[in-house]
Amino acid sequence: MEDSKLYFYTSDLCLAAILKTKGYQLKGYEQIDNPAGGKRMKFYFEKIPEVLAIFGEYTIGSGDTQGFKNYYGAIKDLKNIIFINAGVDRMF
């Protein structure tokens, strides 16, 4: 599906979620090898100026994308607690 003239793609789950939340249609996806091991996904969106502008905001942390990044980071932190500390009770 890779056609850089028609599609913008990202392997960043947070960025893909931002684009979907903002109403941009996911045009396709494919599983790819991760150089660090394991598998990753590429998410494809129509390559239009609005999508590229959101990518730019996301990259520099401006606009409303920063709120999404903070939310996604909090979810990742909580998932780490779940998987790393499974079965361990902690009180602060």
N, C-alpha and C positions, 0 to 999 in steps of 0.2 A: 504494500500500500504506500510505500514511501515515495512521495512525489513532492519535493520541497517547494515547488512552484504553487501547488494547490493546497497543501496541508502544513499546518504547524503541528509539531508533536512535542510531547514532553514525557519524561519518565517520573516526573515529580507529582506524586499523588495529591499533595495539597494544591498545587497549581491547577491540576486537572479538575479538582473539586470546585475551586473558585470559578473556573470557566463554566462548568455545568451549573453552578448555583446562579451565575449571572445570565443563564439562559442560552449559552452557546452549545450547539448540538455536538455530541461526541460522534465523529464520523467513522471511527474504527479504532481498533486496538490490536496489538500483537505482542506476544511474549518474546523476549530477547534474552540472550545470555548476559549476565552481569560479570564484568571483568573481575570483581572482587569475590565471585562465587555465587552460585544460586541463579535465580531467574528474576527478571524485571519485566514490567509492562511498558509499552509505548502507547500513549493515548493521542489520537489524532483529532484535530479540530480544523475547521476551514481557516485558511490563512487570509484573514481580513485585517484591516487596520485596527479595529477595536480589540481583537484578540492579541495582536502584537503590542498594543498599548497596555493592556492588562499585564502581559508578560513583563514589560518594562517596569511597571509599577511594582510588580511582585519582586523583581530582581533587586530593586533599590529600596524596597520597603516603604513605598509611599502610597498615597491614596487609601482606599478602604481595604486594600489587600493585607495590610499589617494586622488588622483585627482577625482576619482569617488565619494568618500565620500563627498568631498568638493562640487562637483556639486549637488549631491543629497541634501545636507544640504541647499544649496542656493535655490533649488526648494521648499523645505519644508518651508523655511523662507518666500518666496514669496507667497506660498499658504496660510500661516497663515495671511499675510497681506490681501489677497483677502477675506478670510472667516471671519476674525475678524473685519475688517474695511469696510465691504460691504456698499457701499453708502456714504462713508466718503471720501472727497477729502482732500489731504494733499500736501502742498508745503513746501519745505525746503529752 
